[in-house]
Amino acid sequence: MSLQDWLNEGRLKTHKTSQKEIEQLFAVFERDMADARTEAFSADGRFAVAYNAALMVARAALAASGYRTSGEGNHYWTIRSLAFTLKPDTKTIGKFNKFRQKRNIGSYEMAGMTSEQEVTEIYS
């Protein structure tokens, strides 16, 4: 599999990025990381904001590679694209995907399910 294969399958679209777009994605990352470290939010809230920060880095890497996600599963495919963009080990991608699943449950279905340890873990 490759990003080109995902493009052919309709999971991605070609995208011409700009320095301004990348800077804006990193500005969201910086803002969200600062927010995630404040005690003003619940653990669930800090986890969700930290997850979003990490997602911005993955989106920036995908945009810099000339693509953006298309259709359903944007977060899933953005995370999976890291294997081709930043090339972390598969364990890191799997961990990020577990964060995605936890964030979905915490944001839409159940409160109080995130521990302080998990909030700290998403930073690393």
N, C-alpha and C positions, 0 to 999 in steps of 0.2 A: 504494500500500500504506500501511497505517497499523497502529498497535497494535490498533485495533478489528478490523481485518481478520484479524490474527493470532489474536485472541481467537476470532473466528468460525471460524477454521480449526483451533482446538484447540491452537495453539502456546503460547498464554498462558492464564492464568486470572486472574480479577479477584482483587485482594488488598488488604486493608485493613491498611496498615502502622501503625506507631506510632513515636513518637520513640525509644523504647527499642530497637526493632529497627534503626532507622537508626544509632543510636549504636553498637550491637553490630557492625554491618557495618563501620563506620568504625574500631572498635577492632581488628577483624581486619585491616583495611587497615594500620593503624599497626604492629601486631605484625609482620605479614608484611614490610612495608617495612624495619623494623629488622632482621629476620632476614636479608633478602635482601642487606643491606649488610655482613653479617659475613663474615669470611674463613673461618669454620668449615665452610661448605658448599662443595661443588664449584660450578663455573660452572653446570652443569645444575640443581643444587639451588637456587641463588640465582635463576636464571631462572624456575624453576617457582614459587617462593615469590613473586617479584615479579609474575608473571602472575596468581597468585591474588589478590594485593593489588589489582591493577587490576580484576579481575573483581568484587571486592566493591564498588567504586565504581559499576560498571555495574549491579550488582544493586540497590544502594541507589537509584540513579536510576530504575530500573524500578519498584521498590516504591513510591517516592514518587509515581510516575505512576499507581499503582493496579493494578499487574499483577505477576505472577511467571510464570516459564516453566513449561511443562507438557510432559511426555513427553520424547522423545528430543531430543538436540541442545541441551541447556540452555545450554551455554557459547556455542554458535554463535548462538542466538537472543538471548541476553543481550547479546552483542557487537553484533549487528545492531540491537538496540533502541536503541542509543546515537544512531542517526540521528534518533530521535523524542524522546529524553529530553535528553541533553546537547548534541546537535547539533554534534558535531565535523565537520571536513571528511571527505570520503569516503576520502581518503588515510590518515587516522588510523585509521578503522575497518578499512580493509584491512590496515594494519600490525598492528593488534591481532589480527585474524583469523589472520595469518601467525604471530604469537606463539602463538596457540592451537594451530595445527597443529604447530609446533615443540615446544611443551610436551608434546603428546600423544606424539610420537615419543620425546622425551627421557625421559618418565616411564614409558613402557610397552615401548619397543622397542630403544633404543640409548643407550648411555652415551657421554659425552665428545664430544657433538656441538655443544655450546654454547660460543661464544667469549666472552672477557671483554668484547669490544666489544658483543656482543648483550645481555649482562647489563646493561651501561651503557645501551644503546639502549632497553631496556624501561622504564627510569626516566623517559625523556623523552617 
